[in-house]
Each structure stands twice: as C-alpha cells, then as structure tokens.
Amino acid sequence: MVPVFIGVTIILFILRSPGVLGGDPVRMITGERAISETLYNQIVEKNGLDKPFYVQYYRYMSKLLQGDLGESYQKGRPVTDILLSKFPNTLKLAITAVLIEMFFGIVAGMISAIKRYSFWDVLVTFSTSVLVSLPVFWFGMLLQILFGLKFKEWGLPYLPMSQMQSDQFPQIVHLILPAVTLAAVSTAYTARIMRSQLLEVMGQDYMRTAAAKGLSGSQVIWGHGMKNALIPVITFLGLDLGAMVGGTVLTETVFSWPGVGREIYLAIGQRDWPIVMGGVVIIVFMVMVINLLVDISYAFLDPRIRYGRQAT
C-alpha cells in the first residue's frame, strides 16, 4: 500500500508542474486579475514554488501526513474541509449503488446458473449485454427523460432528475436515479461473474458428493456452493465500491449530485489543482483500504484460505 500511495502522489505532483500541463501556478491562484511583480514573488515564495521539485514534494507529503491537503486556489478554503463536506454524499451514493448491484446482480446470476439455458437465463444474458454496452452518462440522461419528464407528462408518479434534496421529495427518492445509473453496468458484471462461478462450482466433485448424500438442491447450493462461488463476486464488489467512490464524476455531474466527483469535475475546469490532487489522494487511499478488507474477507468465505504461517 505504501509504495502505491507514494507513486500516485509523485505522479500527481509531476502533473501539477507548470511544464507538464501548462499554465502558471500563480495565475491559477490569483485568477485573471492583474498583480504586481512584488505580489507575484510573494505568492511564489509563500507556496514554495521557487524551490526544487523534491523540496516541494517533501513539504507536500509532510502536510499530507498531518491531514493537510492544501488550500483551494479558487475558494480560499482548506481542501480537507471542502472534500470532507462532500465525501458523505459520495459515500452514500456509492454504498446505495453497491447494495443495488449486490442484490440484483447476485440474484440474477444465481437464477441464470440454476435455470441454465431457460428463458430466465436468456433474459439475464441479454439484459446484462445491453447494460454493459450503455455509456453511463447516456443511461443517466435516459432515466431522467423517462422517469422524470415523461412520467410527469403522463400523470404518473415521477422521480426527481437532479440535486440531492428538495421540499417535494425526501432524500432517499433523490438517490434512486443516480444510484441505479451508477450501479447499472456493475450489476451486469456481477450477474455474469456469479453465473459463471456458480456453474463452475456446481460441477465440482464435492457438490456431487453432497447431492449423493441426499441433500436437497437448495441445501447443496447454499451450504456448499455459495461460499466458494462468492469469492470472485466479493472481490469484484469490493473493488467496485472503491471504483464507485472514485468514478462518480459522470453520474454526479449528470444529476448535479453534490459529491466529491462533481467537486473534482468543477475543479478540473477551474484548474484548481489542490482540490483535484486532494480528491484523487482520498480516492486512492479508499481503494487501497477496501482492497485490504476484501483480501481479509477471503479467509472467512473459504476455510482453505488462511493468513499466516502454515503448520508443518
């Protein structure tokens, strides 16, 4: 985790350098207003922009380890405060999407595997193929048009198309469309992984032995097959939660959801590098921690997997 984290921060710090993506850091801080040479030099000295790269990086990492992500160029506020105020909204959206993905993806994959080559199997296969082909932003706008505009025109109960809350709808209703949009593609992949893994497990010798002992089909699947079949699914869900936390930029932008992703999107347009770097650093840290928890969960899902030295 440590080398990966350091590597990401070095890459971000290099990208921030004026010679890489262009632009004057001082102009990013002051905006387009005219400033004197004296003020220009003061800003350079205050932010350490006249120091060598390794000195600037050391100062940045020293502050980062103390929880200081710098100060926003445009807003003049600590980046930590800005992102922490947005992070609960992103986490709420990501967790809701993962719950949708977990329930519908696992159930659809199980039905598809158990009812192999049936109508339900064909329906799940066709539906997942369609979902993985749809761009997220286009799918989100399609849901807005259908469940927001058209349902309202037809006099049917409709859903809010943007924002996180309003006087007309409770917050949980505002969550529906963006969470479904964010979960759509991942749900399709979860169903496919669940189907293939369960089919593979059902063909193992121990599953046939359990059935030969007189156990019912449901007892064989739930008691012996699900734990092993769920390992790749849990891996994907864990990684996907981290990806959703970091990949909500399009979804949050389409639905004007006030989260970290939309904040990063706005900061990129304004070239507010402290917010961009701070957001990416938080996302990378979240992904690494989730990956670690996923690895640890293997030992509970499969008794053959244990961490530590093996007994000799």
KABELTA-V888324 format. One record per residue. N is the residue number from 1. RES is the residue in three letters. PHI is phi in radians with two decimals (none if undefined). Layout:
n=N res=RES phi=PHI
n=N res=RES phi=PHI
This chain:
n=1 res=MET phi=none
n=2 res=VAL phi=-1.14
n=3 res=PRO phi=-1.05
n=4 res=VAL phi=-1.09
n=5 res=PHE phi=-1.11
n=6 res=ILE phi=-1.12
n=7 res=GLY phi=-1.05
n=8 res=VAL phi=-1.13
n=9 res=THR phi=-1.15
n=10 res=ILE phi=-1.14
n=11 res=ILE phi=-1.06
n=12 res=LEU phi=-1.08
n=13 res=PHE phi=-1.20
n=14 res=ILE phi=-1.16
n=15 res=LEU phi=-1.10
n=16 res=ARG phi=-1.29
n=17 res=SER phi=-1.08
n=18 res=PRO phi=-1.01
n=19 res=GLY phi=-1.31
n=20 res=VAL phi=-1.59
n=21 res=LEU phi=-1.77
n=22 res=GLY phi=1.45
n=23 res=GLY phi=1.68
n=24 res=ASP phi=-1.70
n=25 res=PRO phi=-0.97
n=26 res=VAL phi=-1.16
n=27 res=ARG phi=-1.17
n=28 res=MET phi=-1.15
n=29 res=ILE phi=-1.31
n=30 res=THR phi=-1.59
n=31 res=GLY phi=1.41
n=32 res=GLU phi=-1.55
n=33 res=ARG phi=-1.21
n=34 res=ALA phi=-1.31
n=35 res=ILE phi=-2.31
n=36 res=SER phi=-1.37
n=37 res=GLU phi=-1.13
n=38 res=THR phi=-1.14
n=39 res=LEU phi=-1.13
n=40 res=TYR phi=-1.02
n=41 res=ASN phi=-1.15
n=42 res=GLN phi=-1.13
n=43 res=ILE phi=-1.14
n=44 res=VAL phi=-1.05
n=45 res=GLU phi=-1.21
n=46 res=LYS phi=-1.08
n=47 res=ASN phi=-1.62
n=48 res=GLY phi=1.18
n=49 res=LEU phi=-1.29
n=50 res=ASP phi=-1.58
n=51 res=LYS phi=-1.53
n=52 res=PRO phi=-1.07
n=53 res=PHE phi=-0.99
n=54 res=TYR phi=-1.16
n=55 res=VAL phi=-1.25
n=56 res=GLN phi=-1.08
n=57 res=TYR phi=-1.14
n=58 res=TYR phi=-1.08
n=59 res=ARG phi=-1.13
n=60 res=TYR phi=-1.12
n=61 res=MET phi=-1.17
n=62 res=SER phi=-1.07
n=63 res=LYS phi=-1.22
n=64 res=LEU phi=-1.08
n=65 res=LEU phi=-1.16
n=66 res=GLN phi=-1.71
n=67 res=GLY phi=1.49
n=68 res=ASP phi=-1.74
n=69 res=LEU phi=-1.69
n=70 res=GLY phi=1.64
n=71 res=GLU phi=-2.14
n=72 res=SER phi=-1.10
n=73 res=TYR phi=-1.12
n=74 res=GLN phi=-1.49
n=75 res=LYS phi=-1.69
n=76 res=GLY phi=1.15
n=77 res=ARG phi=-2.03
n=78 res=PRO phi=-1.05
n=79 res=VAL phi=-1.09
n=80 res=THR phi=-1.01
n=81 res=ASP phi=-1.15
n=82 res=ILE phi=-1.10
n=83 res=LEU phi=-1.27
n=84 res=LEU phi=-1.15
n=85 res=SER phi=-1.28
n=86 res=LYS phi=-1.67
n=87 res=PHE phi=-1.06
n=88 res=PRO phi=-1.01
n=89 res=ASN phi=-1.16
n=90 res=THR phi=-1.15
n=91 res=LEU phi=-1.12
n=92 res=LYS phi=-1.07
n=93 res=LEU phi=-1.16
n=94 res=ALA phi=-1.16
n=95 res=ILE phi=-1.15
n=96 res=THR phi=-1.07
n=97 res=ALA phi=-1.12
n=98 res=VAL phi=-1.17
n=99 res=LEU phi=-1.11
n=100 res=ILE phi=-1.09
n=101 res=GLU phi=-1.08
n=102 res=MET phi=-1.12
n=103 res=PHE phi=-1.19
n=104 res=PHE phi=-1.23
n=105 res=GLY phi=-1.17
n=106 res=ILE phi=-1.18
n=107 res=VAL phi=-1.10
n=108 res=ALA phi=-1.10
n=109 res=GLY phi=-1.14
n=110 res=MET phi=-1.13
n=111 res=ILE phi=-1.05
n=112 res=SER phi=-1.11
n=113 res=ALA phi=-1.31
n=114 res=ILE phi=-1.20
n=115 res=LYS phi=-1.74
n=116 res=ARG phi=-0.99
n=117 res=TYR phi=1.17
n=118 res=SER phi=-1.54
n=119 res=PHE phi=-1.03
n=120 res=TRP phi=-1.17
n=121 res=ASP phi=-1.11
n=122 res=VAL phi=-1.11
n=123 res=LEU phi=-1.10
n=124 res=VAL phi=-1.12
n=125 res=THR phi=-1.07
n=126 res=PHE phi=-1.15
n=127 res=SER phi=-1.10
n=128 res=THR phi=-1.17
n=129 res=SER phi=-1.12
n=130 res=VAL phi=-1.17
n=131 res=LEU phi=-1.11
n=132 res=VAL phi=-1.21
n=133 res=SER phi=-1.58
n=134 res=LEU phi=-1.57
n=135 res=PRO phi=-1.11
n=136 res=VAL phi=-1.05
n=137 res=PHE phi=-1.13
n=138 res=TRP phi=-1.21
n=139 res=PHE phi=-1.10
n=140 res=GLY phi=-1.09
n=141 res=MET phi=-1.17
n=142 res=LEU phi=-1.10
n=143 res=LEU phi=-1.13
n=144 res=GLN phi=-1.07
n=145 res=ILE phi=-1.13
n=146 res=LEU phi=-1.26
n=147 res=PHE phi=-1.48
n=148 res=GLY phi=-1.74
n=149 res=LEU phi=-1.35
n=150 res=LYS phi=-1.16
n=151 res=PHE phi=-1.05
n=152 res=LYS phi=-1.18
n=153 res=GLU phi=-1.13
n=154 res=TRP phi=-1.43
n=155 res=GLY phi=1.34
n=156 res=LEU phi=-1.69
n=157 res=PRO phi=-1.03
n=158 res=TYR phi=-2.05
n=159 res=LEU phi=-1.97
n=160 res=PRO phi=-1.17
n=161 res=MET phi=-1.67
n=162 res=SER phi=-2.76
n=163 res=GLN phi=1.19
n=164 res=MET phi=-1.84
n=165 res=GLN phi=-2.76
n=166 res=SER phi=-2.76
n=167 res=ASP phi=-1.26
n=168 res=GLN phi=-1.45
n=169 res=PHE phi=-2.22
n=170 res=PRO phi=-1.24
n=171 res=GLN phi=-1.08
n=172 res=ILE phi=-1.11
n=173 res=VAL phi=-1.26
n=174 res=HIS phi=-1.12
n=175 res=LEU phi=-1.29
n=176 res=ILE phi=-1.03
n=177 res=LEU phi=-1.13
n=178 res=PRO phi=-1.13
n=179 res=ALA phi=-1.19
n=180 res=VAL phi=-1.13
n=181 res=THR phi=-1.06
n=182 res=LEU phi=-1.16
n=183 res=ALA phi=-1.55
n=184 res=ALA phi=-0.99
n=185 res=VAL phi=-1.14
n=186 res=SER phi=-1.15
n=187 res=THR phi=-1.08
n=188 res=ALA phi=-1.09
n=189 res=TYR phi=-1.16
n=190 res=THR phi=-1.07
n=191 res=ALA phi=-1.09
n=192 res=ARG phi=-1.16
n=193 res=ILE phi=-1.12
n=194 res=MET phi=-1.08
n=195 res=ARG phi=-1.09
n=196 res=SER phi=-1.15
n=197 res=GLN phi=-1.23
n=198 res=LEU phi=-1.19
n=199 res=LEU phi=-1.11
n=200 res=GLU phi=-1.16
n=201 res=VAL phi=-1.15
n=202 res=MET phi=-1.11
n=203 res=GLY phi=-1.62
n=204 res=GLN phi=-1.36
n=205 res=ASP phi=-1.09
n=206 res=TYR phi=-1.16
n=207 res=MET phi=-1.24
n=208 res=ARG phi=-1.16
n=209 res=THR phi=-1.15
n=210 res=ALA phi=-1.09
n=211 res=ALA phi=-1.19
n=212 res=ALA phi=-1.19
n=213 res=LYS phi=-1.36
n=214 res=GLY phi=1.76
n=215 res=LEU phi=-1.25
n=216 res=SER phi=-1.24
n=217 res=GLY phi=-1.04
n=218 res=SER phi=-1.17
n=219 res=GLN phi=-1.15
n=220 res=VAL phi=-1.14
n=221 res=ILE phi=-1.20
n=222 res=TRP phi=-1.29
n=223 res=GLY phi=-1.44
n=224 res=HIS phi=-2.15
n=225 res=GLY phi=-1.65
n=226 res=MET phi=-1.14
n=227 res=LYS phi=-1.05
n=228 res=ASN phi=-1.23
n=229 res=ALA phi=-1.21
n=230 res=LEU phi=-1.40
n=231 res=ILE phi=-1.02
n=232 res=PRO phi=-1.12
n=233 res=VAL phi=-1.17
n=234 res=ILE phi=-1.09
n=235 res=THR phi=-1.02
n=236 res=PHE phi=-1.12
n=237 res=LEU phi=-1.10
n=238 res=GLY phi=-1.12
n=239 res=LEU phi=-1.10
n=240 res=ASP phi=-1.22
n=241 res=LEU phi=-1.08
n=242 res=GLY phi=-1.10
n=243 res=ALA phi=-1.15
n=244 res=MET phi=-1.18
n=245 res=VAL phi=-1.04
n=246 res=GLY phi=-1.61
n=247 res=GLY phi=-1.91
n=248 res=THR phi=-1.55
n=249 res=VAL phi=-1.00
n=250 res=LEU phi=-1.16
n=251 res=THR phi=-1.09
n=252 res=GLU phi=-1.15
n=253 res=THR phi=-1.24
n=254 res=VAL phi=-1.08
n=255 res=PHE phi=-1.74
n=256 res=SER phi=0.89
n=257 res=TRP phi=-1.48
n=258 res=PRO phi=-1.35
n=259 res=GLY phi=-2.05
n=260 res=VAL phi=-1.13
n=261 res=GLY phi=-1.04
n=262 res=ARG phi=-1.18
n=263 res=GLU phi=-1.12
n=264 res=ILE phi=-1.14
n=265 res=TYR phi=-1.04
n=266 res=LEU phi=-1.15
n=267 res=ALA phi=-1.16
n=268 res=ILE phi=-1.09
n=269 res=GLY phi=-1.11
n=270 res=GLN phi=-1.66
n=271 res=ARG phi=0.98
n=272 res=ASP phi=-1.58
n=273 res=TRP phi=-1.08
n=274 res=PRO phi=-1.00
n=275 res=ILE phi=-1.22
n=276 res=VAL phi=-1.06
n=277 res=MET phi=-1.12
n=278 res=GLY phi=-1.10
n=279 res=GLY phi=-1.10
n=280 res=VAL phi=-1.15
n=281 res=VAL phi=-1.06
n=282 res=ILE phi=-1.11
n=283 res=ILE phi=-1.11
n=284 res=VAL phi=-1.06
n=285 res=PHE phi=-1.09
n=286 res=MET phi=-1.07
n=287 res=VAL phi=-1.08
n=288 res=MET phi=-1.13
n=289 res=VAL phi=-1.14
n=290 res=ILE phi=-1.11
n=291 res=ASN phi=-1.04
n=292 res=LEU phi=-1.11
n=293 res=LEU phi=-1.13
n=294 res=VAL phi=-1.11
n=295 res=ASP phi=-1.05
n=296 res=ILE phi=-1.16
n=297 res=SER phi=-1.16
n=298 res=TYR phi=-1.02
n=299 res=ALA phi=-1.12
n=300 res=PHE phi=-1.51
n=301 res=LEU phi=-1.45
n=302 res=ASP phi=-2.19
n=303 res=PRO phi=-1.12
n=304 res=ARG phi=-1.32
n=305 res=ILE phi=-1.74
n=306 res=ARG phi=-2.42
n=307 res=TYR phi=-1.80
n=308 res=GLY phi=1.96
n=309 res=ARG phi=-1.28
n=310 res=GLN phi=-1.42
n=311 res=ALA phi=-1.21
n=312 res=THR phi=-1.97
